[in-house]
Amino acid sequence: MSNPSFNVPEENYYTKDHEWAQVDENVVTIGITDYAQDSLGEIVYVELPEEGQKVTQGEPFGVVESVKAVSDLLAPVSGTVIEVNTSVVDQPGVLNDDPFNEGWLMRIEMDTEKELANLMRSPEYKKLTQKK
């Protein structure tokens, strides 16, 4: 059985827990990867933090629930939530359809760029998803 080829945009950072982080100066947009949405199956519920809430790298900031499982969402970097994508809360299926664009989860103002060193880039993440 061959592995499907997942979309892994080159410009993003990735976590081993299948979140992506797109960095624009000190603002980081966060979502779940194509691999994550595929593994989860049909996503039916998303819980996200409030604007102004602090998140810590590697700690849960929300929940995504599918017909198969409930998974914690773990923050790729530490910082303060400055924007939440409420449309994914209203229509969780957008995470399956478009996890990198319409399906972004939140934007945070990152505390320190040093934490980016703990994340993977596209080639490393592709290797991780092919091992499964």
N, C-alpha and C positions, 0 to 999 in steps of 0.2 A: 504494500500500500504506500503510495507516494504522499509526501507532505504537501498540503496546499501551500501556495505561495502567498504570504501575508504582506499587506502594505506596511512598510516600515520607512516612513519619510526620513531622509538623510539628516535634515536640519534639527531633528528633535533629540532629546535625551530620553532614556528609558530606565525603568526600574525592573528588578527581577520579578516584581509582583505585577508587571504588565500595565503600569501607568506610563504615559508619555508626558514630557514637559517641553514646551516650546518657549525659549528664552528670548525676550526682547528687552535688552538692558536689564533693569531689575524687576521687570514684570514677567511672571511665568504663567503661561496658560497650561492647564493640566487636563488630561482626559485618560480614557482607557484605550488600549491598543486594539488593533484589528484582531490579533490573536486572542486577546481577552474576550472580546464580544463573541467571537466564534466559539471559544471554549464554553462560555456561559450559556449559549443558546439564546432564546428569546428573552430579552430583558423587559421586566414588567414593573419595576419600581426602582427609584433612585432617591437617596437621601443625601442632601448636601448641607454644608455648614452655612451659617449666616455671614453676611458681609461684616467685616470688622473682627471676626473670630481669628484667633491665632492657630496656626497649624505647625506641627513639628515633623521634620524629616523622619520617615519610617513609621510614623504613628497614624492610626486611622483618622480620617476626616469625614468619612461618610460611608454609605452602604449602597451596593448595587445588588438587586435581587433579580434572578431569572427563574424560568420555570424549573431549572435544575438545581440551583444553589443560591445561597446568600453569601456575598463576599464583602469584606471590608475594603474600602479604598484607602490606600496609604499615601501620605504626602511625599512627593519626590524631593521637596526642599521645605525648609522652615520659612514661615513668613506670616503675613496678615492677608486675609481674604479681602480683595477689593471688588470683586464682581463674581456673581454666581449665575450660571446659565439655567434660569428657571424653566426654559422650554423643555429641557430634558427631564425635569421633574414632572411636567405636565404630559410629556410624550416620551417615555423611556425608550421606546422602540427606535428613536433616532440614533441611539448608541449603536444599534446593530447596523443601521443603514449607512451612517456616516460618522464613525468614531473620531475622525481627525478634524472635521470642519464643523458641521452643525452640532455634533455631539460633544463638543468640549464641555468640561464640567465647571471649572472655576478658574479665576485669575487671582494670583497672589503677588504681593510685593515681597520679594525674597529678602531675607535677613542678610545673607552672605553668599557670594558667588562661590566660596570655597566648597560648599556642599555639592556643587555640580560634579566635582571630582569623584563623588561616590556613585554617580550614575553611569549607565552604559551609553555608548553611541550606537548608531544603526548597525554596523557590522557585528558587534558583540551581541546585540539583542537578536539579530537574525539567527546567530548560532544557537542561542538559548532556545528559541522557539522551534528550531529544527531538531533538537534532541528529544523532544517529547514523543 
